[in-house]
Amino acid sequence: MKFSTIVEHDDSGLLMVLDALDELREDRFIEGIRSKQRSHYEIMQMTEYIKERQHRINMEANALTRFSENFIRQFATDNNRCFNTAEKMFGKIRSTIAGLKEVFRQMTPTDRKQLPMGMDNPSVFEKSPLGNDNFTPDFFGLDSFPQEVRDLYNAIETMFASSSSILALCHLMIEEEAKTRNDVVLLRQIYRDSCDELLGAVRAASVFISPEHEIPINELEERRKKVGSDDDEKFLREGYHSVNKQVMTQYLVIKTIREARNNGLTEKEAYFWRGNREKALKVRYVVEHFDEIPEVEGQQGSLNSNTLVEFLKWCEVPESQEIQLYKQYFVPNYMAKGKLKPLGWSTLSAKRKELKETFRLTDSDLAQSFSEVISPLFSPKNEDRTQDGFIEKSA
């Protein structure tokens, strides 16, 4: 019967090979040598083969280590569109896997038994004495064998150690990617950092495209249309590591065109303040510097509920839209830079009711109070921080 050398290109495949590599012992190696009755020539040839493979493994290890340094922190990567991370990892360690398959195959005794109909061939990683099969310990150990055999064992031991570190790194990257995809705050920061990284290319490309031109079809843009915003959790999770940089750069060009059509506003800003660009840009600036507002901190490291209610009234959107403004605009944009914990909407809704019904404060009163509190943000000393000089010196 033939043994299978298939290694599934997923987490289970990595773990299977890692488990097999971890079982290497001198006694297992001796059993593998005995089972194939290798001549001195064959042993020397196999040692040279492993040394040749070791060189390729070292190169793959260096390349994978370099790749891993930035992989998690990139929203889009220069790989095929819509790739599977495990598949991509295996593509980067082809020589490592091929070399391991050959070593295990060479160290597995021939088995001429016929398998029952419909039964899959057992894996060479499981049947080889190097891995998990039964073996008979040698009384004298490896020292009783010629130097050529000891050299082969040392070569295999080095190869297995190098391969283990590579496979362990692949496994770690798959786990880290999954963990990152479930951390929307980190995802949002990675997305914005990646946008900043590509901004130069986007600006250069945008010069040649008129806002009146028809916008091309783009995978990320289609995802954004379905959820409404690139701040949406669904967009970030599904878009993360799903496209290459060329697709993302095109998307940012499209986004630039959209914002040009919205007079420099994002889709959300255009929705809330389409008729008042100046107000939209003021709100954007205030949210970016929210932690600088006096007494912004409430209890236990959270934002102050009074300040948040006053902010919502200062934004001048209909009260029915304040929940959308808070959840879909303020929270995601504040959390990109802010250090305090946002409050739940039920807390804000209760505070809003208390301020209006118990303290008899009108929307105008609350908006005016917030305007006075944030006036230092628009003082002359902060003039160089305002965006493109469009914000007046008073709120």
C-alpha positions in Angstrom: 0.0 0.0 0.0 1.1 3.6 -0.7 1.2 6.1 2.1 -0.4 9.5 1.7 1.8 12.6 1.7 -1.2 15.0 1.6 -1.0 17.9 4.0 -4.2 19.8 4.2 -3.7 23.5 3.7 -5.3 24.6 6.9 -4.7 24.7 10.6 -5.1 20.9 11.0 -2.4 20.3 8.4 0.1 22.5 10.2 -0.6 20.8 13.5 -0.3 17.3 12.0 3.1 18.0 10.7 4.2 19.9 13.9 3.1 16.9 16.0 5.1 14.5 13.8 8.2 16.7 13.9 8.0 16.9 17.7 8.3 13.1 18.0 11.8 12.8 16.5 14.0 10.7 18.8 17.2 8.7 18.2 15.4 5.4 18.6 12.7 6.4 16.1 15.4 7.5 13.6 17.3 4.2 14.0 14.0 2.3 13.4 13.6 4.3 10.2 17.1 3.5 9.0 16.7 -0.2 9.7 13.3 -0.5 8.1 14.7 0.6 4.7 18.1 -1.2 4.9 19.9 1.8 3.4 23.5 1.4 2.1 26.2 3.9 3.1 25.9 5.5 -0.3 22.2 6.0 0.0 22.6 7.5 3.5 25.2 9.9 2.3 23.0 10.9 -0.7 20.1 11.5 1.6 22.2 13.6 3.9 23.2 15.8 0.9 19.6 16.0 -0.1 18.6 17.2 3.3 21.4 19.8 3.4 20.2 21.1 0.0 16.7 21.3 1.3 18.0 23.0 4.5 19.3 25.9 2.4 15.8 26.4 0.8 14.2 26.1 4.2 16.5 28.8 5.6 15.5 31.1 2.7 11.8 30.4 3.3 12.2 31.1 7.0 13.8 34.5 6.3 11.1 35.4 3.8 8.3 34.3 6.1 9.8 36.1 9.1 10.0 39.3 7.1 6.4 38.8 5.8 5.1 38.2 9.3 6.4 41.6 10.6 3.8 43.6 8.7 1.1 41.0 7.8 -1.2 41.6 10.7 -0.9 45.4 10.5 -1.8 45.6 6.8 -5.5 45.8 5.8 -4.7 44.7 2.3 -1.7 42.7 1.2 0.1 42.2 -2.1 -1.2 38.7 -2.7 -4.0 37.2 -4.9 -7.5 38.5 -4.4 -9.7 36.9 -1.9 -7.1 34.4 -0.7 -7.2 32.0 2.2 -4.5 32.8 4.7 -3.6 29.2 5.4 -3.4 28.6 1.6 -1.1 31.6 1.3 1.1 30.4 4.2 1.6 27.0 2.6 2.5 28.7 -0.6 5.3 30.4 1.2 6.7 27.1 2.6 6.6 24.8 -0.4 10.2 23.7 -0.1 9.8 23.0 3.6 6.8 20.8 3.2 8.2 19.0 0.1 11.5 18.2 2.0 9.6 16.9 5.0 7.4 14.7 2.9 10.5 13.2 1.2 12.3 12.6 4.5 9.3 10.9 6.1 8.7 8.8 3.0 12.3 7.7 2.9 12.1 6.6 6.6 8.9 4.7 6.3 9.0 0.9 5.8 7.3 -0.6 2.8 3.9 -2.1 3.6 2.4 -4.4 1.0 -0.9 -5.0 2.7 -4.0 -4.1 0.6 -6.4 -1.6 2.2 -10.1 -2.5 2.4 -12.2 -0.9 -0.3 -13.0 2.8 0.4 -10.4 3.3 3.1 -8.0 6.2 2.6 -4.3 5.6 2.6 -2.7 6.4 6.0 -0.6 9.5 6.2 3.2 9.0 5.9 3.5 11.4 8.8 1.6 9.0 11.0 3.1 5.7 9.8 6.7 6.7 9.8 8.8 5.6 12.8 10.0 9.2 12.9 6.5 10.2 13.9 4.0 8.2 15.8 4.4 4.6 14.7 5.6 1.8 17.0 9.4 1.2 17.1 11.9 -1.1 18.9 14.5 0.7 20.9 18.1 0.0 20.0 20.2 -1.3 22.9 23.4 0.4 21.8 21.9 3.6 20.5 23.1 5.8 17.7 26.8 5.7 18.8 27.0 2.1 17.5 26.3 3.3 13.9 28.8 4.7 11.4 29.5 8.4 11.3 27.5 8.7 8.1 24.3 7.6 9.9 25.0 10.1 12.8 25.6 12.8 10.2 22.2 12.0 8.7 20.5 12.2 12.1 22.0 15.6 12.8 20.9 16.9 9.4 17.4 15.6 10.0 17.3 17.1 13.5 18.4 20.5 12.2 15.9 20.3 9.4 13.0 19.4 11.8 14.0 22.2 14.2 14.0 24.8 11.4 10.7 23.4 9.9 9.0 23.5 13.3 9.8 27.2 13.8 8.4 27.9 10.3 5.2 25.9 10.8 4.8 27.4 14.3 5.0 30.9 12.9 2.5 30.0 10.2 0.1 28.7 12.9 0.6 31.8 15.0 -0.1 34.1 12.0 -3.4 32.3 11.3 -4.4 32.6 15.0 -3.4 36.3 15.1 -5.3 37.1 12.0 -8.5 35.5 13.5 -8.0 37.4 16.7 -7.5 40.7 14.9 -10.6 40.2 12.8 -12.6 40.0 16.0 -11.1 43.2 17.5 -13.0 45.9 15.7 -11.1 48.7 17.4 -7.8 47.4 16.3 -9.2 46.7 12.8 -10.4 50.2 12.5 -6.9 51.5 13.4 -5.2 49.1 10.9 -7.6 50.2 8.2 -6.9 53.9 8.8 -3.1 53.3 9.0 -3.3 51.4 5.7 -5.3 54.3 4.1 -2.7 56.7 5.3 0.1 54.5 3.8 -1.6 54.5 0.4 -2.6 58.2 0.5 0.2 59.4 -1.7 -0.7 57.0 -4.6 -4.4 57.8 -4.1 -3.8 61.6 -4.4 -1.6 61.1 -7.5 -4.3 58.9 -9.2 -7.2 61.2 -8.2 -5.7 64.1 -10.1 -6.5 62.4 -13.4 -10.1 61.5 -12.5 -12.9 64.0 -12.7 -15.6 63.8 -10.1 -18.1 63.6 -13.0 -16.5 60.4 -14.3 -18.3 57.1 -13.8 -17.0 55.3 -10.8 -15.6 51.8 -11.7 -16.7 48.6 -10.0 -14.6 47.8 -7.0 -14.9 44.9 -4.5 -14.4 47.1 -1.3 -16.7 49.8 -2.7 -19.4 47.1 -3.2 -18.9 45.9 0.4 -19.2 49.5 1.6 -22.4 50.1 -0.3 -24.0 47.1 1.4 -23.3 48.3 4.9 -23.3 52.1 4.3 -19.9 53.0 5.7 -16.3 51.9 5.9 -16.4 52.4 9.7 -19.0 49.5 9.9 -17.8 46.4 11.7 -19.0 44.1 8.9 -17.0 46.1 6.3 -13.9 46.0 8.4 -14.1 42.3 9.3 -15.0 41.0 5.8 -12.6 43.4 4.0 -9.6 42.6 6.2 -7.0 40.6 4.3 -9.5 39.9 1.5 -8.0 42.1 -1.3 -4.6 43.2 -2.5 -3.2 46.7 -2.3 -4.2 47.6 -5.9 -7.9 47.0 -5.1 -7.6 49.0 -1.9 -5.8 51.8 -3.7 -8.6 51.9 -6.3 -11.2 51.9 -3.6 -9.5 54.9 -1.9 -9.5 56.8 -5.2 -13.3 56.1 -5.4 -13.7 57.2 -1.9 -11.8 60.5 -2.7 -14.2 61.0 -5.7 -17.2 60.4 -3.5 -16.0 62.9 -0.9 -15.3 65.4 -3.7 -18.9 65.0 -4.8 -19.9 65.5 -1.1 -17.8 68.7 -1.0 -15.1 67.1 1.1 -17.4 65.3 3.5 -17.6 61.6 4.2 -20.8 59.7 3.4 -21.9 59.9 7.1 -21.1 63.6 7.3 -22.9 64.3 4.1 -25.9 62.5 5.5 -26.1 64.5 8.7 -24.9 67.9 7.5 -25.2 67.9 3.7 -26.5 71.5 3.7 -23.9 72.7 6.3 -20.3 71.8 5.3 -18.8 74.1 7.9 -20.7 72.5 10.7 -19.7 69.0 9.5 -16.0 69.9 9.5 -16.3 71.5 12.9 -17.9 68.3 14.3 -15.2 66.2 12.7 -12.5 68.4 14.4 -14.2 68.3 17.8 -14.5 64.5 17.7 -10.8 64.2 16.8 -9.9 66.3 19.8 -12.7 65.2 22.2 -10.3 64.2 25.0 -9.0 67.8 25.2 -12.4 69.1 26.3 -12.5 70.2 30.0 -14.2 67.7 32.3 -14.7 65.3 29.5 -14.0 62.3 31.8 -16.8 60.9 33.8 -16.8 57.9 36.2 -14.5 54.9 36.0 -12.6 56.0 32.9 -15.7 56.7 30.8 -16.8 59.8 29.0 -19.0 62.3 30.8 -22.7 61.8 30.0 -23.5 65.6 30.4 -20.7 66.4 27.9 -22.0 63.9 25.4 -25.6 65.1 25.5 -24.5 68.7 25.1 -22.3 67.6 22.1 -25.3 65.9 20.4 -27.4 69.0 20.8 -24.5 71.2 19.5 -24.4 69.0 16.4 -27.8 70.3 15.4 -29.3 67.1 14.0 -32.9 66.1 14.6 -33.4 64.3 17.9 -34.6 61.2 16.2 -31.2 60.9 14.5 -29.1 61.5 17.6 -28.8 57.7 18.2 -27.5 57.2 14.7 -25.1 60.1 15.1 -23.7 58.7 18.3 -23.4 55.1 17.4 -22.5 55.3 13.7 -20.4 58.5 13.7 -19.2 59.6 17.1 -18.2 56.2 18.7 -16.2 54.8 15.8 -14.4 58.1 15.1 -13.7 58.8 18.7 -12.4 55.3 19.4 -9.8 55.7 16.7 -7.9 58.2 18.9 -9.8 58.6 22.2 -8.7 57.1 25.4 -11.9 57.0 27.4 -14.8 54.5 27.2 -17.9 55.6 25.3 -21.2 55.2 27.2 -24.2 53.1 26.2 -27.0 54.8 24.4 -29.5 54.0 27.2 -27.3 56.0 29.6 -27.2 58.9 27.3 -31.0 58.7 26.6 -31.7 58.8 30.3 -29.3 61.7 30.9 -30.9 63.6 28.0 -34.3 63.1 29.5 -33.1 64.2 32.9 -31.5 67.4 31.7 -34.6 68.4 29.8 -37.3 67.4 32.2 -35.7 67.7 35.6 -33.3 70.7 35.0 -35.6 72.3 32.3 -32.7 72.8 29.9 -33.6 73.4 26.3 -31.7 72.1 23.3 -30.4 75.6 22.7 -29.2 75.8 26.3 -27.3 72.5 26.0 -25.8 73.4 22.6 -24.6 76.8 23.9 -23.1 75.3 27.0 -21.0 72.9 24.8 -20.0 75.7 22.5 -18.6 77.6 25.4 -16.7 74.6 26.7 -15.0 73.8 23.4 -14.1 77.4 22.5 -10.4 76.7 23.6 -10.2 74.2 20.8 -10.7 77.0 18.3 -8.4 79.5 19.9 -5.6 81.2 17.9 -2.9 79.0 19.4 -4.7 76.0 17.8 -5.0 77.6 14.4 -2.3 75.4 12.9 -4.2 72.3 13.9 -7.4 73.1 12.2 -8.0 71.3 9.0 -6.9 73.3 5.9 -7.8 76.6 7.7 -11.6 76.1 7.1 -12.6 76.3 10.8 -13.4 79.7 12.2 -11.8 80.8 15.4 -15.0 80.5 17.4 -17.6 77.7 17.6 
